[in-house]
Amino acid sequence: MTNKQRVVLVTGGMGGLGETISTKMADAGYKVVVTYSPGNTKHAEWVAGMKANGYDILAVPCDVSDFDSSTKAVAEVQAKAGAVDILVNNAGITRDTTFKKMDKVNWDAVIRTNLDSLFNMTKQVADGMVERNWGRIINISSVNGSKGAFGQTNYSAAKAGVHGFTKALALEVAKKNVTVNTISPGYIGTKMVTAIPKEVLDTKILPQIPVGRLGKPEEVAGLVIYLASEEAAFVTGANIAINGGQHMQ
C-alpha cells in the first residue's frame, strides 16, 4: 500500500505542532484527517486555507476527552476517508499552576484531554489495525513527562502516563505488525512557545537546551513520518526524546 492510500488521523491537528505534522504527512503522500474541538468556530476557515495551499485535509469535530464524541468522530472519518491506518494522538492542553493552588477542575481537564484521550481514540482504531495486520499509533508526550516541571503536576502526570500506555499496548499488538511509540518533544518553536517573552526565553529556557535553540515543528513531524513508515516496523514501545539535549534518557 502506498502512502497516498494510508489514512492518518491527527488529533488536535489544526494548531501548533499538530498542523505541521498534518501538512508534512500530506506532503509525504498520506491521506490526512484532523480533529478539532467542537468549540472551534474557525475550522471551516482553516480547511479553506489549507485547500488554498494545496492541502486536501478532512477535518472532523471531536472532543477527545469524551468517549462518545471520539466514537462518533472516528465513525465519520471511516465513512469519509476509510479505515485509520495511522493514529497520531497529539491533542493536549495545559492548565499550569502549583499543586498548592491547583483545583480538581484543572486537574481533571488536563488528565482527560492529555491521557484519557489516548484510550478514547485508540480504542476506536486498534482492533481494525490488528485485523488488517498493519498499523501505527504515535503518542505525543513531552519532556516534562520524563523530568517533571514546576507548576505542572497535572500535565507531567498525564504525559508520563502516555508512555505507560504506549509500552503496554505495544506488547499486546506487536505480533500483528502494529507499532506503538511515544515522542517526547522539548521546547518547540510553535506559536505558543514563541509568544513567551524574549527575556524569559533567553534567560530561563534556552540556557537549559544544550543545542542552544528551540526545536522546529518540522523536526518533530519528520520523526512522526519515520515512525509511520515501513522502515520503522522494528521500533515499538519506544519513547523517543527530541529536546535538543535538555533531558537525556
ChimeraX attribute file (.defattr): number of C-alpha atoms within 10 A of each C-alpha:
attribute: neighborCount
match mode: 1-to-1
recipient: residues
	/A:1	5
	/A:2	7
	/A:3	16
	/A:4	15
	/A:5	13
	/A:6	19
	/A:7	21
	/A:8	28
	/A:9	28
	/A:10	25
	/A:11	30
	/A:12	25
	/A:13	25
	/A:14	24
	/A:15	17
	/A:16	16
	/A:17	23
	/A:18	25
	/A:19	19
	/A:20	21
	/A:21	27
	/A:22	29
	/A:23	23
	/A:24	19
	/A:25	22
	/A:26	20
	/A:27	14
	/A:28	13
	/A:29	15
	/A:30	20
	/A:31	24
	/A:32	27
	/A:33	23
	/A:34	23
	/A:35	26
	/A:36	22
	/A:37	17
	/A:38	13
	/A:39	10
	/A:40	10
	/A:41	10
	/A:42	11
	/A:43	18
	/A:44	11
	/A:45	10
	/A:46	15
	/A:47	18
	/A:48	15
	/A:49	12
	/A:50	16
	/A:51	12
	/A:52	10
	/A:53	10
	/A:54	12
	/A:55	17
	/A:56	16
	/A:57	18
	/A:58	16
	/A:59	23
	/A:60	19
	/A:61	21
	/A:62	24
	/A:63	23
	/A:64	30
	/A:65	24
	/A:66	16
	/A:67	18
	/A:68	12
	/A:69	17
	/A:70	23
	/A:71	19
	/A:72	15
	/A:73	21
	/A:74	23
	/A:75	16
	/A:76	15
	/A:77	21
	/A:78	13
	/A:79	10
	/A:80	11
	/A:81	18
	/A:82	16
	/A:83	19
	/A:84	23
	/A:85	22
	/A:86	26
	/A:87	24
	/A:88	27
	/A:89	27
	/A:90	22
	/A:91	27
	/A:92	22
	/A:93	13
	/A:94	16
	/A:95	16
	/A:96	18
	/A:97	16
	/A:98	13
	/A:99	13
	/A:100	7
	/A:101	8
	/A:102	16
	/A:103	11
	/A:104	8
	/A:105	9
	/A:106	16
	/A:107	21
	/A:108	15
	/A:109	19
	/A:110	25
	/A:111	22
	/A:112	20
	/A:113	21
	/A:114	28
	/A:115	27
	/A:116	20
	/A:117	24
	/A:118	26
	/A:119	17
	/A:120	21
	/A:121	25
	/A:122	19
	/A:123	14
	/A:124	17
	/A:125	21
	/A:126	21
	/A:127	13
	/A:128	15
	/A:129	21
	/A:130	17
	/A:131	10
	/A:132	13
	/A:133	14
	/A:134	20
	/A:135	28
	/A:136	26
	/A:137	29
	/A:138	24
	/A:139	26
	/A:140	26
	/A:141	30
	/A:142	27
	/A:143	24
	/A:144	22
	/A:145	22
	/A:146	20
	/A:147	13
	/A:148	16
	/A:149	15
	/A:150	11
	/A:151	16
	/A:152	21
	/A:153	21
	/A:154	25
	/A:155	29
	/A:156	25
	/A:157	19
	/A:158	24
	/A:159	27
	/A:160	20
	/A:161	19
	/A:162	27
	/A:163	26
	/A:164	14
	/A:165	18
	/A:166	22
	/A:167	17
	/A:168	12
	/A:169	20
	/A:170	20
	/A:171	14
	/A:172	13
	/A:173	20
	/A:174	20
	/A:175	12
	/A:176	14
	/A:177	18
	/A:178	25
	/A:179	29
	/A:180	30
	/A:181	26
	/A:182	28
	/A:183	23
	/A:184	22
	/A:185	21
	/A:186	21
	/A:187	23
	/A:188	22
	/A:189	17
	/A:190	17
	/A:191	11
	/A:192	11
	/A:193	13
	/A:194	13
	/A:195	10
	/A:196	11
	/A:197	9
	/A:198	11
	/A:199	9
	/A:200	10
	/A:201	16
	/A:202	13
	/A:203	10
	/A:204	11
	/A:205	17
	/A:206	16
	/A:207	13
	/A:208	16
	/A:209	18
	/A:210	12
	/A:211	13
	/A:212	14
	/A:213	18
	/A:214	19
	/A:215	19
	/A:216	14
	/A:217	20
	/A:218	16
	/A:219	15
	/A:220	24
	/A:221	20
	/A:222	16
	/A:223	15
	/A:224	24
	/A:225	17
	/A:226	13
	/A:227	24
	/A:228	26
	/A:229	14
	/A:230	12
	/A:231	9
	/A:232	13
	/A:233	18
	/A:234	12
	/A:235	14
	/A:236	24
	/A:237	21
	/A:238	15
	/A:239	23
	/A:240	17
	/A:241	21
	/A:242	21
	/A:243	22
	/A:244	19
	/A:245	14
	/A:246	19
	/A:247	16
	/A:248	11
	/A:249	9
